């Protein structure tokens, strides 16, 4: 049994000069580059309405893409009995508090054991909704609040609300360095030119805006509250690294532990054992996609984050008389 699949996208300006198969693999991350290459060679890809069958063809930005294929029906994702920390649920949406080390969507290296697999078990009918209702993601080791659509109308409206910046998402984080005031990072982002699993600030990328304010300062580190205006992949992590304040523990964007001078062994142990980016989605506010009612949820920072902040406070108290701020 087959099903008809229609995929549409617009090539972004930052993809200027990329091969067509490479650009489409970015546009449609749920499908492998080899599969996309096959579709191109089979005359299934239209660029600005014209069939293009050469994977090496260059793109220039703004092209309209249409792919129409027939796929064999397959159970790509299996339902798995994995516990979810459900903060709120009704007939249309689900809000979860995601723990660390929990991947949201299956992909390379994580074929199952994800939030999506858990959703399929908890709510079998969500299989009828694209991506099992997932409308935004958190990185594997970022904790906190996520909203999921249980129906197609709810998903359509949540995606629209995200695009129109009508969903408020706030985070807590610990960044490297002593920050004296809050601010905004307004820098476009795109996939890293050489490291394809990473993102980077790029003048031809998609708009990305992150607001931040200082909550607490320690020796060498600052606790922040951040609000996303846009929702690019790795946005907070990339933006904070861009202004030379990478998140503590971030293994990708330069947040390796940098203990201050004279730190005691207990503090060093906490830093060594905090092996993820210090980032937690603490607040989510939106209009319910069906009822229109404004709703807001909060998720306290997890235990490892609490332990980290307590250790930072203790280190600060021990050395505050030596500081000049």
Secondary structure by P-SEA (a helix, b strand, c coil): cbbbbbbbbbbccccccccaaaaaaaacccccaaaaaaaaaaccccccccccccccccccccbbbbbbbbbcccccccccccccccccccccbbbbbcccccccccccccccccaaaaaaaaccccccccccccccccccccbbbbbbbccaaaaaaaaaaaaaccbbbbbcccccccccbbbbbbbbbcccccccccccccccccbbbbbbbbccccccbbbbbbbbcccccaaaaaaaaaacccccccccccccccccccccaaaaaaaaacccccccccbbbbccccccbbbbbbbcccaaaaaaaaaaaaaaaaccccccc
